[in-house]
Amino acid sequence: MLRTAEISAGLTGPLKGDGSHALHFRSKLEFTIDCFVCERTGRTTVFERGAERALCSGSRSGLQRHYTAGRIAAFDTTSGADRLAVRALLDFWWAPFDDIRDHRPSAAPTSHPWVRLHLGYYCREAKESGTDSIQTNLVRPYEVRCAHCKSLLATDATTPSIRLLT
């Protein structure tokens, strides 16, 4: 059956209006789902905006990375002088199964949902781009800093939310 999960997150100031680093959410995210293809629970799955399918991490023993039925259905960002936010809707196919190794029943979403959201920026001082990420299991508040000039770009004070819509 088709399931939809809503992922939302926000970063707060300084986010200066001068665009000194142009901090933004990248169109790639990682989300845990129970994969009916490899019949494993809690698989990290990579979703990329515009892709027709997602990429499951597979298992450490056995099936390697493989494609699965999943896509980013919507990806919206908003920004202001002191806030940068993202909201993504993920469509993925889910079917009940028992994990082939642990024999645990699958769930949608998985029993311990987790998400990683990727960030990008450009440092004018160093004339180089950089990346960072936020995820549900970080110690908060987490400071996003430029890897080149060490400037504080934003603060992640709140855990990203995950809601199953259908």
C-alpha positions in Angstrom: 0.0 0.0 0.0 1.1 3.6 -0.7 2.2 5.5 2.4 3.0 9.2 2.8 5.2 10.7 5.4 5.6 14.4 6.2 9.1 15.6 7.2 9.5 19.1 8.5 12.4 20.9 10.2 13.5 24.5 10.8 16.8 26.3 11.6 17.0 29.6 13.3 19.2 32.7 13.1 21.5 34.4 12.4 20.6 33.7 8.7 21.7 37.2 7.7 19.8 38.8 4.8 23.1 39.6 3.1 23.3 36.1 1.7 26.8 35.7 2.9 26.6 31.9 2.8 23.2 31.3 1.0 22.4 28.4 3.4 19.8 26.1 2.0 18.3 22.6 2.3 19.5 20.3 -0.4 17.1 18.1 -2.3 18.4 14.9 -0.9 17.3 13.3 2.4 17.7 10.0 4.2 14.8 8.3 6.0 14.3 4.9 7.7 11.7 2.7 6.4 10.9 -1.0 6.6 11.9 -2.3 3.1 9.6 -4.9 1.6 12.1 -5.6 -1.2 14.9 -6.9 1.0 12.4 -7.7 3.8 14.5 -5.9 6.4 13.3 -3.4 9.0 14.8 0.0 9.8 16.7 0.5 6.5 18.2 3.9 5.7 16.7 4.9 2.4 18.0 7.8 0.3 15.4 10.0 -1.4 16.3 12.5 -4.0 14.0 15.2 -5.4 13.1 14.4 -9.0 14.1 10.7 -8.8 11.5 8.1 -9.7 12.7 5.7 -7.0 14.6 5.7 -3.7 17.7 3.8 -2.8 17.6 1.3 0.1 20.9 0.7 2.1 20.2 -3.1 2.0 21.6 -5.2 4.7 25.1 -5.7 6.0 24.9 -9.4 5.3 23.3 -10.3 2.1 21.4 -8.0 -0.3 23.4 -4.9 -1.1 22.0 -1.4 -1.9 19.0 -1.6 -4.2 16.2 0.5 -5.5 12.8 0.6 -3.9 9.5 2.2 -4.6 9.7 5.7 -3.0 9.9 9.3 -4.1 9.8 12.9 -2.8 6.3 14.0 -3.7 6.7 17.6 -2.5 9.6 19.6 -1.3 9.1 23.2 0.0 11.4 25.5 1.7 10.8 28.9 3.3 13.3 31.4 4.5 13.4 34.7 6.3 15.9 36.8 8.2 15.9 34.5 11.2 14.4 31.2 10.0 15.0 28.6 7.3 12.4 25.8 7.1 11.7 22.7 5.0 8.7 20.5 4.5 8.9 17.3 2.4 6.3 14.7 1.6 7.7 11.2 0.9 5.6 8.6 -0.9 6.8 5.0 -0.4 5.3 1.6 -0.9 4.9 -0.6 2.1 3.7 -4.1 2.5 3.7 -6.3 5.7 6.4 -8.8 6.2 8.5 -10.3 8.9 12.2 -9.3 9.0 14.2 -12.1 7.4 16.9 -12.0 10.1 15.2 -10.8 13.3 11.7 -12.0 12.5 10.2 -8.7 13.7 7.1 -7.6 12.0 7.4 -4.5 9.7 5.6 -1.3 10.4 4.9 1.9 8.4 6.6 4.0 9.5 9.3 1.9 11.0 9.3 1.5 14.8 12.1 4.0 15.2 11.7 6.7 12.5 14.9 8.7 11.7 15.6 11.3 9.1 18.7 13.2 7.9 18.3 16.4 6.0 21.2 17.7 4.0 22.3 21.4 3.9 24.4 23.3 1.4 26.1 26.8 1.4 28.7 28.9 -0.3 31.4 30.7 1.6 32.2 34.0 -0.1 35.3 34.4 2.0 36.8 31.1 1.0 35.1 31.0 -2.4 34.1 27.4 -1.8 30.9 25.5 -1.2 30.2 23.4 1.8 27.7 20.9 3.2 26.4 19.8 6.6 23.3 17.9 7.8 20.8 17.7 10.6 19.1 14.6 11.8 16.7 13.5 14.4 19.3 12.0 16.8 21.6 15.0 17.1 22.3 16.6 20.5 20.5 19.9 20.5 21.0 22.7 20.1 23.3 21.9 17.1 25.2 24.8 15.5 25.6 24.7 11.8 29.0 26.3 11.1 30.9 27.1 7.9 33.7 24.6 7.5 35.9 27.3 5.9 35.5 30.5 7.9 33.9 28.9 11.0 31.0 31.4 11.0 27.8 30.4 12.7 25.3 29.8 9.9 22.2 28.7 11.9 21.1 26.8 15.0 19.1 23.6 14.9 17.2 23.8 18.2 14.3 21.4 17.5 14.2 17.8 16.3 12.8 17.4 12.8 9.3 16.1 12.9 8.0 12.9 11.1 4.3 12.3 10.6 2.7 9.5 8.8 -0.2 11.0 6.8 -1.6 7.9 5.0 
